[in-house]
Amino acid sequence: MSISTNLAHVVEEIRAAALAAGRDPAEITLVAATKTQSDDVIRQAIAAGVTVCGENRVQELTAHWEAGAYEGAQVHFIGHLQTNKVKYLMGKVDLIHSVSSQKLLLEIDKQAGKAGLVQDILLEVNLAQEPSKSGFFVPDVLPAAQLCGQLPHVRLRGLMCIPPAATFPEENLPFFHKLQALAVDIQERMGDNKTDTKILSMGMSGDFTAAIAAGATHIRVGTAIFGPRSPISNPF
């Protein structure tokens, strides 16, 4: 099936899931995960209606950016981010979803300061405390959020999570509800924070309908739009 057909199907699923949850479909931002896709495929997706591209690798993002592949869409960084790669994202991405440590948070503030901008970010939360995944454990999220309020060149916009692998979408509902509750708790405990921190980035191709039911505002969808990824011939 074509990208435009797949995208239309995903958009309809988003609409149906939102309405079933009593939500406005316009509240949901679809982030098209463009990992391993070519410049031409990204352009096709934007022409079909994609408004936000999400990249996992800094080198791929930089190459696509230099080729002008993202023209007409926002760019979000959604993958694991190393501190030594932060500087390459400044001025290119509207939102970094995957801020997973205090060290990374401080580096983003440093590099954004050098670039003369304020970088919007999400804190990645490791809800299941999986050793194979990055992210703040739940008790560490509030201190990290409070630190954001002290840094002049970052702006906290909300939280992100990648729950454990599941066989059925509904299996992740408890994790999605937990992130939503955590976000509400942090908002209530940061009364002096004037920033809009209502973004909840959760849900991917296999479980985004469950994430929407639990309050997701941003879903990260790749396979359902682009099909199965081909092996990377030149991994960055």
TIVEX-468697 format. One record per residue (C-alpha): residue number from 1; x, y, z. Coordinates in steps of 0.001 Angstrom, whole numbers, m for minus. Example, Ala and Ser with C-alpha at 12.3 -4.5 7.8 and 13.67 -1.06 7.14 Angstrom:
// residues 2
num|c1|c2|c3
1|12300|m4500|7800
2|13670|m1060|7140
END
This chain:
// residues 236
num|c1|c2|c3
1|0|0|0
2|1144|3575|m617
3|2296|5991|2036
4|m764|8166|1431
5|m3095|5173|1870
6|m1316|4028|5021
7|m1332|7548|6418
8|m5047|7948|5775
9|m5676|4668|7604
10|m3595|5803|10604
11|m5365|9168|10706
12|m8724|7389|10733
13|m7571|5121|13570
14|m6470|8196|15512
15|m9856|9837|14937
16|m11770|6747|16022
17|m9601|6186|19121
18|m9923|9814|20180
19|m13696|9887|19756
20|m14036|6601|21639
21|m12135|8209|24517
22|m14288|11330|24419
23|m11431|13405|23064
24|m11014|15799|20158
25|m8888|14138|17434
26|m7223|17528|16910
27|m5559|17063|20317
28|m3400|14249|18914
29|m170|15024|17068
30|1050|12294|14739
31|4846|12091|14706
32|5903|10091|11652
33|8950|8056|12668
34|11170|8391|9599
35|14069|6240|10808
36|15992|4710|7843
37|13735|6402|5280
38|15180|8176|2237
39|14862|11863|1422
40|12317|11049|m1294
41|10173|8921|1012
42|10144|11689|3634
43|9080|14191|981
44|6299|11827|m120
45|5071|11536|3464
46|4988|15302|3914
47|3181|15702|595
48|638|13135|1829
49|m66|15168|4958
50|2626|14412|7562
51|3318|17567|9568
52|5877|16250|12079
53|8824|13968|11309
54|10500|12110|14162
55|14116|11006|13795
56|16050|8480|15894
57|19587|9152|14703
58|21409|12469|14705
59|23418|11686|11568
60|20329|10747|9578
61|18534|13857|10754
62|21447|16066|9780
63|21708|14500|6324
64|17979|14867|5662
65|18068|18423|6976
66|20901|19400|4651
67|19037|17823|1729
68|15914|19853|2522
69|13852|16695|2959
70|11853|18067|5904
71|10588|21174|4149
72|6997|21773|5158
73|7132|19818|8429
74|8454|20120|11957
75|11286|17855|13065
76|11352|16092|16434
77|14167|13960|17819
78|12712|10775|19319
79|15680|8400|19698
80|18406|7818|22239
81|20577|10926|22369
82|24244|10997|23330
83|25602|14148|24949
84|28313|14566|22306
85|25650|14727|19578
86|23454|17402|21166
87|25175|20303|19432
88|24183|18966|16018
89|20472|19226|16840
90|20421|22857|17886
91|18350|24975|15538
92|17095|21915|13662
93|14544|20265|15970
94|11374|21706|17432
95|11196|19157|20249
96|13507|16563|21813
97|11363|13729|23208
98|14101|11612|24772
99|15871|13573|27513
100|16846|10654|29702
101|19356|11968|32267
102|20387|15049|34180
103|23721|15025|32331
104|21927|15179|28987
105|19581|17879|30236
106|22513|20065|31283
107|24262|19534|27958
108|21152|20564|26033
109|20949|23735|28119
110|24636|24418|27453
111|24441|23889|23696
112|21146|25765|23359
113|22757|28662|25188
114|25649|28668|22729
115|23144|28682|19868
116|21154|31510|21458
117|17884|29613|21713
118|15534|27857|24116
119|15086|24164|23336
120|11753|22489|23990
121|12187|19065|25597
122|10363|16116|27118
123|11662|14008|29982
124|11838|10314|29109
125|10506|8133|31924
126|11584|4496|32380
127|8343|3396|34018
128|9270|m274|34359
129|12862|473|35397
130|14128|m1704|32556
131|17944|m1845|32621
132|18068|m2087|28830
133|16275|1247|28409
134|17255|4790|29242
135|15102|7295|31067
136|14440|8704|34516
137|12970|6387|37126
138|9716|7742|38523
139|11170|9161|41793
140|13723|11138|39775
141|11274|12829|37420
142|10143|15646|39728
143|13729|16721|40581
144|14542|16704|36867
145|11448|18767|36112
146|12403|21235|38832
147|15899|21464|37369
148|14374|22368|34007
149|12783|25365|35662
150|16225|26585|36720
151|17838|26265|33294
152|17475|29290|31006
153|17844|27500|27679
154|15487|24537|28016
155|11712|24527|28233
156|9982|21476|29667
157|6915|20569|27619
158|5971|17213|29152
159|6888|13539|29430
160|7650|10605|27141
161|7782|6850|27674
162|8503|3611|25844
163|6742|834|27791
164|7894|m2796|27796
165|7227|m4835|24680
166|3688|m6198|24684
167|1750|m8769|22711
168|m1493|m6791|22780
169|m1890|m2972|22854
170|m4033|m3113|25998
171|m1131|m4594|27957
172|530|m1178|27907
173|m2484|697|29250
174|m1251|573|32878
175|2036|2193|31827
176|273|4862|29777
177|m2071|5655|32661
178|903|5812|35010
179|2666|8369|32816
180|m498|10444|32586
181|m912|10423|36367
182|2751|11304|36850
183|2399|14248|34483
184|m600|15580|36407
185|1260|15190|39699
186|4275|17102|38414
187|2131|19914|37047
188|429|20284|40413
189|3734|20297|42297
190|5335|22915|40072
191|3061|25830|40717
192|5713|28361|39764
193|6310|26754|36379
194|4581|28927|33780
195|5458|26594|30920
196|2853|24456|29203
197|3928|20945|30169
198|927|19003|28886
199|2608|16920|26180
200|2437|13157|26677
201|4480|11363|24019
202|3504|7708|24204
203|2290|5054|21840
204|3757|3624|18631
205|2451|1652|15644
206|1344|m1338|17732
207|m312|434|20639
208|m1114|4054|19787
209|m4872|3534|20117
210|m4383|2436|23732
211|m2086|5408|24322
212|m4731|7786|22996
213|m7291|6232|25351
214|m4911|6990|28232
215|m4304|10621|27243
216|m1451|10671|24726
217|m1029|13976|22912
218|1815|12792|20635
219|2116|9324|19111
220|5226|8084|17288
221|4277|5947|14291
222|6648|4485|11720
223|5810|989|10481
224|2084|1671|10111
225|2914|4521|7718
226|6039|3350|5921
227|5788|m432|6245
228|8490|m2722|7674
229|11918|m1130|7695
230|14565|m2434|5341
231|17984|m3364|6752
232|20253|m333|6993
233|22991|m564|4380
234|24994|2269|5883
235|24198|2588|9586
236|25352|5906|11038
END
